[in-house]
Amino acid sequence: EPAHLMAFDTDAATVYQIRSRHRHEEVQEVIPADYAGVMVTDRGRSYDAQAFDRVDQQKCLVHILRSISEVVERKTGRAREFGAQLKTALQDALTLWHEHRDGQVTDFKVEAEALQAEITYQLRDRRLKDPDNQRLLNELGWHHDRGNLLRFVVDPQIEPTNNRAER
């Protein structure tokens, strides 16, 4: 039978759920609505439920970069610009985080603020001609407005991907 494997991982514990459905109700069995930590997730809708409005989240940057790449690969000319520029800026943010963790960045805060400003500008509310780019702007702009896209550059203790749980 089809099933979903959900993994919840912290430094102290790992919890696995195998369920026939992956809804916010199943997630809430492990992560309460008043969870005080940061939930690092993919872009599954179950994590965007109103039940988690008060839970700080970090959306997995690798999943986001993959979504952007899928759009950019299908575009030509000016329709590539939005995704390509956003992808570069997000990759730069991920690189900055890794370099900071490796002790290679002297002024993380200044560089992080510059990247945040650039990405905020990229994700400003506007109308794009290309419907795929508009969908990306709407979805990623919504996450950015909620603080769920770049939380890892505000607090470098937060991991920018859900790789640890997926492993």
C-alpha positions in Angstrom: 0.0 0.0 0.0 1.2 3.5 -0.7 2.5 5.3 2.4 4.4 8.4 3.5 7.5 8.3 5.7 7.9 11.4 7.8 11.0 12.1 9.7 11.3 14.6 12.5 14.9 15.1 13.6 16.6 17.2 16.3 20.0 17.0 18.0 18.3 15.0 20.8 15.9 12.7 19.0 14.6 11.4 15.7 11.0 10.3 15.2 9.6 8.5 12.2 6.0 8.2 11.2 4.7 5.9 8.4 1.2 6.9 7.4 -1.2 6.5 4.6 -1.7 10.2 4.5 0.6 13.2 5.0 -1.6 15.9 6.4 -1.1 18.6 9.0 -3.0 16.4 11.5 -0.2 13.8 11.3 2.5 16.4 11.6 0.7 17.9 14.7 1.0 14.6 16.5 4.7 15.3 16.7 5.0 19.1 16.3 2.4 21.0 18.4 1.0 24.4 17.3 3.0 26.1 20.1 6.4 24.5 19.1 9.1 26.9 20.2 11.8 25.6 17.8 12.2 26.1 14.1 10.6 23.4 11.8 12.8 22.9 8.7 10.5 21.5 6.0 10.2 20.8 2.4 7.4 22.7 0.6 4.6 20.2 1.4 1.3 21.9 2.0 0.8 20.0 5.3 3.4 22.3 6.9 1.7 25.5 5.6 -1.6 24.7 7.4 -3.0 27.4 9.6 -2.3 25.2 12.6 1.4 26.0 12.2 1.0 29.8 11.7 2.8 30.4 15.0 5.6 27.9 14.4 8.8 29.4 12.9 9.8 27.5 9.8 12.7 27.3 7.4 11.8 26.0 3.9 14.4 23.6 2.5 16.5 25.7 0.1 17.5 22.6 -1.9 13.9 21.9 -2.7 13.3 25.5 -3.6 16.4 25.6 -5.8 15.2 22.5 -7.6 11.8 24.1 -8.2 13.4 27.2 -9.6 15.8 25.1 -11.8 12.8 23.2 -13.3 11.3 26.5 -14.4 14.5 28.0 -15.7 15.3 25.0 -17.8 12.1 25.4 -19.7 12.5 29.1 -20.4 14.3 31.1 -23.0 15.2 34.8 -23.3 13.9 37.2 -20.7 11.6 34.6 -19.2 14.8 32.9 -17.8 15.9 36.1 -15.9 13.6 36.0 -12.9 14.4 32.4 -12.0 18.0 32.6 -12.9 18.6 35.7 -10.8 16.6 34.4 -7.8 18.4 31.0 -8.0 21.8 32.8 -8.0 20.9 34.9 -5.0 19.6 31.9 -3.0 22.7 29.9 -3.9 24.8 32.8 -2.7 22.9 32.8 0.6 23.5 29.0 0.9 27.2 29.5 0.2 27.4 32.3 2.7 25.9 30.0 5.4 28.3 27.2 4.6 31.3 29.5 4.6 30.2 31.0 7.9 29.9 27.5 9.4 33.4 26.8 8.2 34.7 30.0 9.7 35.5 31.6 6.4 33.3 34.7 6.7 34.4 37.8 8.7 31.3 39.9 8.5 28.4 37.4 8.1 25.7 39.9 9.3 26.6 42.5 6.7 26.8 40.0 3.8 23.5 38.3 5.0 21.7 41.6 5.1 22.8 42.5 1.6 21.6 39.1 0.3 18.3 39.5 2.2 17.8 42.9 0.6 18.5 41.5 -2.9 16.2 38.5 -2.4 13.5 40.7 -1.0 13.7 42.9 -4.1 13.6 39.9 -6.3 10.4 38.6 -4.5 8.6 42.0 -4.4 5.0 41.9 -5.2 4.4 42.4 -8.9 2.9 40.9 -12.1 5.2 38.8 -14.3 4.3 38.0 -17.9 5.3 34.3 -17.6 2.8 32.2 -15.6 5.5 29.8 -14.3 7.6 32.7 -13.0 4.4 34.3 -11.5 3.7 31.0 -9.7 7.2 30.9 -8.3 7.0 34.6 -7.3 3.7 34.0 -5.5 4.7 30.8 -3.7 8.2 31.9 -2.7 7.2 35.5 -2.0 4.6 34.1 0.4 7.2 32.1 2.3 9.6 35.0 2.3 7.0 37.3 3.7 6.4 34.9 6.5 10.2 34.7 7.2 10.4 31.1 6.2 12.8 31.5 3.3 15.9 33.1 4.8 15.6 32.4 8.5 19.0 30.6 8.3 20.8 33.9 7.4 19.1 35.7 10.3 20.1 32.9 12.7 23.0 30.7 11.2 22.3 28.0 13.9 19.3 27.1 11.7 20.0 24.7 8.9 18.9 25.8 5.5 17.8 22.4 4.3 15.9 19.4 5.6 18.7 17.1 4.4 19.4 15.8 7.9 15.8 14.5 8.3 15.8 13.1 4.7 18.9 11.1 5.3 
